[in-house]
Amino acid sequence: MDQSNLARSLDFPSPALLDTRRYEIGRYGRLRLAFLREKHPDVYTTLIFTGELGPRLVEFNAACRERVLSLTEELARREGITEQLKRTDQLAWVGQMNNLRHSAEEIVLRDVVCSL
């Protein structure tokens, strides 16, 4: 059975019809892509053959970036890191905000990127 007949018999599009556009998937999109390839190859393959992989990774990256920003702001409010600290001691403010951003990224990686 040749390739095109096999593709039709499995209800998958021919590889020639697959989405070949390049997407800017960003950091979280690349991490999600690696997670899907390694841990859920069935989902990965389905997304490729339906042409949804690229757009979903772009959307996923944007959602994760937004989540990191909102978590960072929430953590800063909880910790009492204010604009007043930024004006009085910029170095301390930058250090504390970097710590909070790293914490928010870890939360997003654990709860969003590495889950299905």
N, C-alpha and C positions, 0 to 999 in steps of 0.2 A: 504494500500500500504506500503510495507516495505521500509526501508531506501535506499537500493541500487536502487530499482526501482524508487523511488522518485528522487534520485540524477540523474539518467539517464534521467528521463522525463524532468528535468529542465536544462539539459545540463551542470550540474555542476559535477566535479569529486567527487568520493566517498571520505568521510573524511579520509579513510584509505590511499588514494593516495596523500593527501596534503603534502606539503613540511614541513618536521619536523626538518630540519637542524637548528642549532643555528647560528645567525648572530651577529656580533659585530656592532651594529647600532649607537653607540655613543650618545652623548648628543642631537644633532640636529635630529638624527633619532628618538630618544625617544619622543622628543617634537612634531615632525611631526606625529608620530604614535598616540599620544594622541589627536592631532588636528583632524586627520582623523576619529578616533573612535567617538569623540564627535560631530564634525560638519558635517562630510560627511561619515556616516556609509555605504552608498551605494558604494562609491569608496573603502572604507576599505574592505568591503566584497568581492567586485570584485577582488581586489588585492590578497586577501587570496586565493580565489578559483582558480585564474589563476597561483598561485605560484610565483607572482612577488613582493609580499610585502617585504620580507627580502632583496633581492638584490636591490630593489629600495631605501630602507631606508639606506643601506650601501652607495650607490652612492650619495644619498641626503646628508648624513652626511659629506662625503668627499667634496662635492661641497660647502656646507655651511662653512666648516672650511677654505677652500681655499678663499672663498669670504670674510670672516672675516679678514684673513691675508692681502689680497690685499686692503681692505678698511682701515685697520689700517695703512698700509704703505702710502696710499694716504692721509689720514688725517694727518699723521705725516709730510709729505712733505708740506701740506697746512699750517700747524701750525708752520712750521720752526723748528721742533724738529730734531736735527742732532746728528751725532756721536760726534761732538765737545761738545755738552751739556752732552752727556753720559760720556765723559772723564773728564769734569770739575766738574759736579755736578750730580753724579749718582742717588742720592735720588730724585732730581727734575725730572730727565729723567724717572725714574721708575714710579713715580706718574703720570706724563703726559702721558706716554705710556699706563698705566693701564686705565686712563680715556678714551683715544682714543679707546682702545680695547673694553671697555664696550659700548662705543657709536657705534662701528662697530657691536657688537653683537646685540644691540637693533635694529639697522637697518635691519640686517639679519632676526631677529625674526619677525619684523613687515612686511617686504617686501617679505620674502621667505617662512619661516616656516608656517606662518598663512595666506597663500593665496593658491588658487588652480590653 
